[in-house]
Amino acid sequence: MKRQVDGVTCGGCALSAAGATAAPLLWLSMPRTQRHLGGGFENEGMDFTVLLTELPFVVLGGAFMPLLVFTLLVRWVDRRRG
């Protein structure tokens, strides 16, 4: 039983790290974010405060959402086993 718990913990941490990496990359590829970071016409709408206001929430959401889904899935599977 101990090895299964360690495997589940390691899987949850790996998903959390992948989500925390993928979420900012996806956020940076959005047209709205690119416009705020200087991609607009003649720097129109440039607003670097999104790095302080949105980026931390994107990273936290990317880290915790896969972890939450993984936790719920593991509990559901354990409940079905008995």
Buried (B, 14 or more C-beta within 10 A) or exposed (E): EEEEEEEBEEEBEEBBBEBBEEBBEEBEEEEEBEBBBEBBEEEEEEEEEBEEEBBEEBBEBBBBBBBBEBBEEBEEEEEEEE
